[in-house]
């Protein structure tokens, strides 16, 4: 994956969220105890932390979890721009980044960030009942990254659920979600 994939995945999330009614920001998501608003906040915090864990200062102000939809979306876009700038530095791709799941080179950290954005986009799609049209090729790359990455997670560090079976006809987004422990959907509405 590359920074274009991160920009693309984030743009899909932001575009759908800009078009939802205000009351939908308080809907529950498949992520236990998180509403749509809290899950978007999690995406902002995660994107900002990736940059700081790579030793870069950020200028994005991370709003609180109860911030307005506009504040959260602006912060998600701004933090993504900053993270893309970090990943565009040649030395970043080889730099080892310490993450809760263990150390990984910048190249793998970028793959993880893209995968998380798509997966949480799937969570948001389920909460909102709206499709999130991620590029299927990017999703396939996220699947290719995730299988081996799950095998490398140190014991006791399980940020994902137990992989689930997905239907043979499931689209790439549903297959990625199932691989990362989400309950598969039969409607194909992701």
C-alpha positions in Angstrom: 0.0 0.0 0.0 1.1 3.6 -0.3 0.0 7.1 0.9 -2.5 7.3 -2.0 -4.4 4.4 -0.4 -4.5 6.2 3.0 -5.7 9.4 1.3 -8.3 7.5 -0.7 -9.6 5.5 2.3 -9.9 8.6 4.5 -11.7 10.5 1.7 -14.3 7.7 1.5 -15.0 7.9 5.2 -15.2 11.7 5.3 -17.4 11.9 2.2 -20.0 9.6 3.7 -19.9 11.2 7.1 -20.4 14.7 5.7 -23.7 13.5 4.3 -25.4 12.0 7.4 -28.0 13.7 9.6 -26.8 15.1 13.0 -28.6 12.4 15.0 -26.7 9.6 13.2 -23.5 10.7 15.0 -24.9 9.1 18.2 -25.7 5.7 16.7 -24.0 2.7 18.2 -21.3 0.9 16.1 -20.1 -2.7 16.0 -17.2 -1.5 18.2 -18.4 -2.1 21.7 -19.3 1.1 23.6 -18.5 3.4 20.7 -20.9 5.6 18.9 -20.2 6.9 15.4 -18.8 10.1 16.9 -16.5 8.2 19.3 -15.3 5.9 16.5 -14.5 8.9 14.3 -12.6 10.4 17.3 -10.7 7.1 17.6 -9.7 7.5 13.9 -8.5 11.0 14.5 -6.5 10.0 17.6 -5.0 7.0 15.9 -3.9 9.0 12.8 -2.3 11.7 15.0 -0.5 9.1 17.2 1.0 7.4 14.2 2.7 10.6 13.2 3.9 11.3 16.8 5.1 7.7 17.3 7.2 8.2 14.1 8.8 11.1 16.0 7.1 13.9 14.1 5.4 16.9 15.8 1.9 17.5 14.6 -0.1 20.7 14.4 -3.5 19.1 14.3 -5.6 19.8 17.4 -7.3 16.6 18.4 -10.8 17.6 19.5 -12.6 15.8 22.4 -14.7 12.8 21.7 -17.9 14.9 22.1 -16.8 17.5 19.6 -19.0 18.5 16.7 -19.1 16.4 13.5 -17.5 19.3 11.6 -14.6 19.5 14.1 -14.0 15.8 14.0 -14.1 15.6 10.2 -11.7 18.6 9.9 -9.4 17.0 12.4 -9.5 13.6 10.6 -8.6 15.3 7.3 -5.9 17.5 8.8 -4.3 14.6 10.7 -4.3 12.5 7.6 -2.6 15.2 5.6 0.1 15.4 8.3 0.5 11.6 8.4 0.8 11.4 4.6 3.5 14.0 4.8 5.4 11.9 7.4 5.0 8.7 5.3 6.2 10.5 2.2 9.6 11.0 3.8 11.8 8.2 2.4 13.4 7.4 5.8 10.0 6.9 7.4 9.3 3.6 5.5 12.3 2.0 7.0 12.0 3.5 10.5 10.8 1.1 13.2 7.6 2.2 14.9 6.6 1.0 18.3 2.9 0.1 18.4 0.7 -1.6 20.9 0.9 -4.8 18.8 4.7 -4.6 18.6 7.4 -2.9 16.6 7.0 -2.6 12.8 8.7 -0.7 10.0 7.1 2.4 8.6 6.0 0.6 5.5 4.0 -1.9 7.6 2.7 0.9 9.8 1.3 2.6 6.8 -0.4 -0.7 5.7 -1.8 -1.0 9.2 -3.2 2.6 9.2 -4.9 2.0 5.8 -6.3 -1.3 7.1 -7.7 0.3 10.2 -9.3 3.1 8.3 -11.0 0.7 6.0 -12.1 -1.6 8.8 -13.5 1.2 10.9 -15.2 2.5 7.7 -16.9 -0.9 7.5 -17.9 -0.5 11.2 -19.4 2.9 10.3 -21.2 1.5 7.3 -22.8 -1.1 9.5 -23.8 1.5 12.1 -25.2 3.9 9.4 -26.7 1.4 7.0 -24.8 3.1 4.2 -22.2 1.7 1.8 -18.7 2.9 2.0 -17.2 2.4 -1.5 -13.5 1.7 -0.8 -11.4 0.9 -3.8 -11.6 -2.9 -4.0 -7.9 -3.2 -5.0 -6.9 -1.3 -1.8 -9.1 -3.5 0.3 -7.5 -6.6 -1.3 -4.1 -5.2 -0.4 -5.3 -4.7 3.2 -6.5 -8.4 3.3 -3.1 -9.5 2.0 -1.4 -7.5 4.7 -3.7 -8.5 7.5 -3.4 -12.3 7.3 0.4 -12.4 7.9 0.2 -9.5 10.3 -2.2 -11.3 12.5 0.2 -14.2 12.8 3.0 -11.8 14.1 1.0 -10.2 16.9 2.7 -11.0 20.2 0.9 -13.1 22.7 -1.4 -11.1 24.9 -1.8 -8.3 22.4 -5.0 -8.8 20.6 -6.4 -5.6 19.2 -8.7 -7.5 16.8 -11.4 -10.1 17.4 -11.1 -13.7 16.5 -11.2 -14.1 12.7 -14.6 -15.1 11.4 -15.7 -17.1 8.3 -17.0 -15.1 5.5 -19.3 -16.3 2.7 -17.5 -17.3 -0.5 -19.4 -14.6 -2.4 -18.6 -11.9 0.2 -17.1 -8.7 -1.1 -13.6 -7.6 -0.2 -14.8 -5.3 2.6 -16.8 -8.0 4.3 -13.9 -10.5 4.0 -11.5 -8.0 5.6 -14.0 -7.2 8.3 -14.5 -11.0 9.0 -10.7 -11.6 9.0 -10.4 -8.9 11.7 -13.1 -10.4 13.9 -16.2 -8.6 12.7 -19.4 -10.6 12.3 -19.9 -11.2 8.6 -23.0 -9.6 7.0 -25.1 -11.4 4.6 -26.5 -8.4 2.8 -23.3 -7.3 1.2 -24.1 -3.8 2.3 -20.7 -2.7 3.3 
